Amino acid sequence: MYYSTIPRKKSKIKSSTFVSVQENMLVFAIFLLMFCILTKPTVYSKSVISGLKLFFSAVLPGLLPFMFLCKILTNLNIQKHLAFMSKPMQKIFGLSKECAYPFFISIISGYPIGSKITSDLYESHKISDKDLLKCAVLSSTSGLIFIIGSVGSAMIGNVKVGILIYFASILSCILSVIILNLIDKIKNIKTKPLINAPILTAETGFANNTVNISSNNLTSSTSSNQSNIAIQKSINNNTKSKDNILNIMTTSAADTCQSLLIVCFYISFFFVLIDILSQTKILGIFSKAISIIFSSNPDKMALSQGIVSGIVEMTRGVKMLSFIKTPLSFSLICSLISFGGFSIIFQSLAFLSKTNIKFSKFIFAKLLQALLAFLICFAMLLIFNI
């Protein structure tokens, strides 16, 4: 029986219909948000101001110097000094040594610098498509100062808990990338083609003759190649002389300002979004649904409200959960920090939008990271009896 290999038109119609439904839903959601803002403009203007205050008071002071200095290091090609990380990165994560740089910067300075560096490395062709997702997830962690200083000391009031949450979040990040690497290995084994013996054809005979002819001409072309190399070296030297430290700093400053504006926008917008969801009682509906999980817990509503708020905007959810001093609430805080909330995820994806990363896979990896963070943190709290 003959089966046609021509794609059916029905599949195209279904695909276009699905896209149009998505677009219509997005348009409806946008008009709904605009209507909500117009009904209470004063309330949501204050939401924007609250987001801007958070950005300028808490985010900008720590993010600006780190982002600027990291951009300079990237432009100076700091990755060439990480040759010693080649074997560990390859064996543990299946990644190139270049991916070590955004990971180390991320665990120190936090979101979303790791994603910005990953995007820069990808655009400069130092990270391949194969390494992109794993590198993006590995460099998607919260920073040392935020977790230990802001969350542990200021919010929870216990530095030891902050240190434990910090290490649990890093371990969850590492384990999630190891799992992704194992999944890739399994896929490669299943899709690995069978190696067949080479087939001798007329083309191979012609190829052998061509090799013999080209080998005779190799000596004559050596001198021309050497002259081309000399010309290329002179061009490279002239290019390097132009890329002085002042130009690097100027371009780094401009790129940093653009990146900070993106971060500022998403923080302010998600402050408005979470207030809209709260005013329209949508957050309350989801909170009641999640509270069923904690039916026997006296703090079930506070826990569920913190989770829902943290999924939208991580800082708010962490702040709400920090008032409940239990291993469960601390583990949920660790989970939310590892996930980042949609505010931080959209910040990361904004920087990664220039790459070929699939957003659905990135969000799935962040959910996996959040689950591992909860389990690791809860186990560590029980082991250390905190």
Number of C-alpha atoms within 10 A of each C-alpha: 3 4 5 7 6 6 8 9 9 9 10 11 11 11 12 12 12 12 12 12 12 12 12 12 11 12 12 12 12 12 11 12 15 12 12 16 17 12 10 12 13 10 15 20 13 14 21 20 14 15 21 20 15 17 19 12 11 13 17 18 11 15 19 16 13 18 26 22 15 23 23 20 16 20 19 13 13 13 18 10 11 14 12 10 15 16 14 14 16 13 12 14 23 22 23 21 21 24 29 21 23 26 26 15 20 25 24 18 22 24 25 28 31 32 28 26 26 31 28 20 22 19 13 11 10 17 20 15 13 12 18 22 23 24 28 26 24 30 30 30 32 24 22 18 17 22 26 22 18 18 26 23 17 16 19 22 16 16 18 14 21 26 18 23 31 27 19 25 30 23 16 27 27 20 19 25 24 18 15 18 19 15 12 14 13 12 11 11 10 9 9 9 8 6 6 6 6 7 7 8 9 8 9 12 11 10 12 11 12 11 12 10 11 12 11 10 11 10 10 10 11 11 11 11 11 11 11 11 12 12 11 12 12 11 11 12 10 11 11 10 9 12 12 10 12 10 11 17 16 12 14 20 18 11 14 23 13 10 20 19 11 16 23 19 17 20 24 20 16 21 24 23 20 21 18 20 17 14 14 12 12 12 20 18 15 15 21 14 12 18 20 13 11 13 11 9 11 9 14 18 19 17 24 25 22 26 28 22 27 28 23 23 25 24 22 19 25 26 19 20 27 22 15 15 12 13 18 16 23 26 27 28 30 32 33 30 30 29 28 28 24 17 23 24 22 20 25 25 21 18 21 23 14 12 16 13 17 13 15 9 12 18 16 11 23 24 18 21 29 26 20 23 32 25 16 21 28 22 15 18 18 10 9 8 8 13
